[in-house]
Amino acid sequence: MRAREATVSRLCATSLTVLGLACQRPPRGRTPPADAGTVVTVYLPARAVDQLMGRLTTVAASHQWALSVRTDSAAVREADLVVADSAGALVGRVTPGSPAAAQARQLADAVLK
């Protein structure tokens, strides 16, 4: 009889342990920023792509933004951020009324220091 009682006690203890572990809260992950998933379109002159692409992708990835980099002439009118050559220096211009203007401004500040 004692063997049965011991077996039942072990089964109950094991069941309670497994149940207790299953009811724990999952670990909290880092919550994504409110603007995660935003697509930011950037126009770059073709000669600046190699120079700026790494920095652009690093900043966009850290904020979880999708990045669209274009070099075609139509992108000058459509991009959220236009990077242009001004007197030998690259400068950024945020398109007024752009849906991603705040993100484009952050990109310009971080990349074109």
Contacts in CASP RR format, 6 or more apart in sequence:
PFRMAT RR
TARGET T0000
AUTHOR 0000-0000-0000
METHOD contacts of the structure
MODEL  1
MRAREATVSRLCATSLTVLGLACQRPPRGRTPPADAGTVVTVYLPARAVD
QLMGRLTTVAASHQWALSVRTDSAAVREADLVVADSAGALVGRVTPGSPA
AAQARQLADAVLK
32 64 0 8 1.000
33 63 0 8 1.000
33 64 0 8 1.000
35 63 0 8 1.000
35 65 0 8 1.000
35 102 0 8 1.000
35 103 0 8 1.000
36 63 0 8 1.000
36 64 0 8 1.000
36 65 0 8 1.000
37 64 0 8 1.000
37 65 0 8 1.000
37 66 0 8 1.000
38 63 0 8 1.000
38 65 0 8 1.000
38 66 0 8 1.000
38 100 0 8 1.000
38 103 0 8 1.000
39 65 0 8 1.000
39 66 0 8 1.000
39 67 0 8 1.000
39 68 0 8 1.000
39 100 0 8 1.000
40 60 0 8 1.000
40 65 0 8 1.000
40 66 0 8 1.000
40 67 0 8 1.000
40 68 0 8 1.000
40 80 0 8 1.000
40 81 0 8 1.000
40 100 0 8 1.000
40 103 0 8 1.000
40 104 0 8 1.000
40 107 0 8 1.000
41 68 0 8 1.000
41 69 0 8 1.000
41 70 0 8 1.000
41 75 0 8 1.000
41 78 0 8 1.000
41 79 0 8 1.000
41 80 0 8 1.000
41 81 0 8 1.000
41 100 0 8 1.000
42 56 0 8 1.000
42 67 0 8 1.000
42 68 0 8 1.000
42 69 0 8 1.000
42 70 0 8 1.000
42 79 0 8 1.000
42 80 0 8 1.000
42 81 0 8 1.000
42 82 0 8 1.000
42 83 0 8 1.000
42 104 0 8 1.000
42 107 0 8 1.000
43 70 0 8 1.000
43 71 0 8 1.000
43 75 0 8 1.000
43 76 0 8 1.000
43 78 0 8 1.000
43 79 0 8 1.000
43 81 0 8 1.000
43 82 0 8 1.000
43 83 0 8 1.000
44 52 0 8 1.000
44 53 0 8 1.000
44 69 0 8 1.000
44 70 0 8 1.000
44 71 0 8 1.000
44 83 0 8 1.000
45 71 0 8 1.000
45 83 0 8 1.000
45 84 0 8 1.000
45 85 0 8 1.000
45 90 0 8 1.000
46 71 0 8 1.000
47 85 0 8 1.000
48 83 0 8 1.000
48 85 0 8 1.000
48 90 0 8 1.000
49 69 0 8 1.000
49 71 0 8 1.000
51 90 0 8 1.000
52 83 0 8 1.000
52 90 0 8 1.000
52 111 0 8 1.000
52 112 0 8 1.000
53 69 0 8 1.000
55 110 0 8 1.000
55 111 0 8 1.000
56 67 0 8 1.000
56 69 0 8 1.000
56 107 0 8 1.000
56 111 0 8 1.000
57 67 0 8 1.000
59 106 0 8 1.000
59 107 0 8 1.000
59 110 0 8 1.000
59 111 0 8 1.000
60 66 0 8 1.000
60 67 0 8 1.000
60 107 0 8 1.000
63 103 0 8 1.000
63 106 0 8 1.000
65 100 0 8 1.000
65 103 0 8 1.000
70 78 0 8 1.000
70 79 0 8 1.000
75 82 0 8 1.000
76 82 0 8 1.000
79 95 0 8 1.000
80 94 0 8 1.000
80 95 0 8 1.000
80 98 0 8 1.000
80 99 0 8 1.000
80 100 0 8 1.000
80 101 0 8 1.000
80 103 0 8 1.000
80 104 0 8 1.000
81 92 0 8 1.000
81 93 0 8 1.000
81 94 0 8 1.000
81 95 0 8 1.000
81 104 0 8 1.000
81 105 0 8 1.000
81 107 0 8 1.000
81 108 0 8 1.000
82 92 0 8 1.000
82 93 0 8 1.000
82 94 0 8 1.000
82 95 0 8 1.000
83 90 0 8 1.000
83 91 0 8 1.000
83 92 0 8 1.000
83 93 0 8 1.000
83 108 0 8 1.000
83 112 0 8 1.000
84 90 0 8 1.000
84 91 0 8 1.000
84 92 0 8 1.000
84 93 0 8 1.000
85 91 0 8 1.000
90 112 0 8 1.000
91 112 0 8 1.000
92 108 0 8 1.000
92 112 0 8 1.000
94 101 0 8 1.000
94 104 0 8 1.000
94 105 0 8 1.000
94 108 0 8 1.000
95 101 0 8 1.000
95 104 0 8 1.000
98 104 0 8 1.000
END
